[in-house]
Amino acid sequence: MNDIILETIGLGKSFETASGPVHALQNVAQKFTRGGCHAIVGESGSGKTTLANLILGLMQKTTGEIVFNNQTLPEHRIKSQRRAIQLVQQNPLSALNPRLSIGASVRLPLDVHDIGPRAGRDKRVADLLEEVGLGAEFATRSPRGLSGGQRQRVAIARALACEPDLIVLDEPTSALDVLVQARVLRLLDNLRRERGLTYLFITHDLAVVRAISTTVSVFQRGRMVESGTVEQIFTNPQADYTRQLIGAVPVVTDDELALRDAIRAGAPY
């Protein structure tokens, strides 16, 4: 079986402005291995969010191709393609409809994509909430009554409801405090390993990258300047820009090493 789940070929995105075209993404060619956690890092405006939006089908590309599960994705995705690639956003409060209960939010993708028998969907919602470390009793609660970490777990459960192959995580822990962040990262790592998921992890936090990712791609001004394993990028960066990014990050602390080791060792979340 081909272990490449996603490939971008000459991918580009430009925006027309009064002063001429702005190239948000240029000629990105990359392959993503099935089952990995692939971090996309760079400063604001580097193109990492544009890349995520193109992969999700939220924007139309200007040039190139996106190949997913050995099929070139069209501009207008069919339902099965939208189901297979899911998003977990940075701010779960804005991502969840405040008028819907937690259970209704998690159930919505089951109804939209007609997943499983209708009579069994409430049980499926309960199972998903349990899987992300919440209880079935959360189904009746409102998003505003939950903490930030709990809301992010709900967003993860909703993405899992679609039984996706790929999840795009857009700064999923940046709004959380350090303790909650560690628990959510551990949950994500467990789910990836247990379900065989693939993650595309958009982040500016290199400490998180070191803790959870398998590979890293570094973007600058719409171009991918370097890509490799976490060890390669952090111990032997080739590009000047990558060295500057890493040089701006504090050295690995005992706390950060403990966080990484806890995540990898399977500490309770």
LINBEL-V732980 format. One record per backbone hydrogen bond with DSSP energy under -0.5 kcal/mol. CO is the residue of the C=O (numbers start at 0). NH is the residue of the N-H. If there is no record, write none. Layout:
co = <CO & CO>
nh = <NH & NH>
//
This chain:
co = <2 & 2 & 4 & 5 & 6 & 7 & 7 & 8 & 10 & 11 & 11 & 12 & 12 & 14 & 16 & 19 & 20 & 21 & 21 & 24 & 26 & 27 & 27 & 29 & 31 & 31 & 32 & 35 & 35 & 36 & 36 & 36 & 37 & 38 & 38 & 39 & 40 & 42 & 45 & 46 & 47 & 48 & 49 & 50 & 51 & 52 & 52 & 52 & 62 & 64 & 65 & 65 & 66 & 67 & 70 & 74 & 77 & 77 & 78 & 79 & 80 & 83 & 83 & 83 & 85 & 87 & 89 & 90 & 91 & 95 & 96 & 99 & 100 & 101 & 102 & 103 & 104 & 106 & 106 & 107 & 108 & 109 & 113 & 116 & 117 & 119 & 120 & 121 & 122 & 123 & 124 & 125 & 126 & 127 & 128 & 129 & 134 & 135 & 136 & 137 & 138 & 140 & 141 & 142 & 146 & 147 & 148 & 149 & 150 & 151 & 152 & 153 & 154 & 155 & 156 & 157 & 158 & 158 & 159 & 164 & 165 & 166 & 166 & 167 & 167 & 168 & 168 & 170 & 172 & 176 & 177 & 178 & 179 & 180 & 181 & 182 & 183 & 184 & 185 & 186 & 187 & 188 & 189 & 190 & 191 & 191 & 197 & 198 & 198 & 199 & 199 & 200 & 200 & 201 & 203 & 204 & 205 & 206 & 207 & 208 & 213 & 214 & 215 & 216 & 216 & 217 & 217 & 219 & 221 & 222 & 222 & 225 & 227 & 228 & 229 & 230 & 231 & 238 & 239 & 240 & 241 & 242 & 243 & 244 & 245 & 252 & 253 & 254 & 255 & 256 & 257 & 258 & 259 & 260 & 261 & 261>
nh = <4 & 33 & 68 & 31 & 66 & 9 & 29 & 64 & 27 & 61 & 62 & 23 & 24 & 21 & 19 & 16 & 22 & 14 & 23 & 12 & 28 & 10 & 29 & 7 & 4 & 5 & 35 & 37 & 198 & 38 & 213 & 214 & 200 & 40 & 216 & 202 & 218 & 45 & 221 & 50 & 51 & 52 & 53 & 54 & 55 & 56 & 57 & 58 & 11 & 8 & 67 & 72 & 6 & 70 & 67 & 76 & 80 & 81 & 82 & 83 & 84 & 85 & 164 & 165 & 167 & 169 & 91 & 94 & 95 & 97 & 99 & 142 & 104 & 105 & 106 & 107 & 108 & 109 & 110 & 111 & 112 & 114 & 115 & 119 & 120 & 123 & 124 & 125 & 126 & 127 & 128 & 129 & 130 & 131 & 133 & 132 & 137 & 138 & 139 & 140 & 102 & 101 & 144 & 145 & 150 & 151 & 152 & 153 & 154 & 155 & 156 & 157 & 158 & 159 & 160 & 161 & 161 & 163 & 162 & 197 & 85 & 168 & 199 & 87 & 169 & 170 & 201 & 173 & 175 & 180 & 181 & 182 & 183 & 184 & 185 & 186 & 187 & 188 & 189 & 190 & 191 & 192 & 193 & 194 & 195 & 196 & 166 & 37 & 200 & 168 & 201 & 39 & 202 & 170 & 205 & 208 & 209 & 210 & 211 & 212 & 229 & 38 & 227 & 40 & 218 & 224 & 225 & 222 & 25 & 219 & 224 & 217 & 215 & 232 & 233 & 234 & 235 & 242 & 243 & 244 & 245 & 246 & 247 & 247 & 248 & 256 & 257 & 258 & 259 & 260 & 261 & 262 & 263 & 264 & 265 & 266>
//
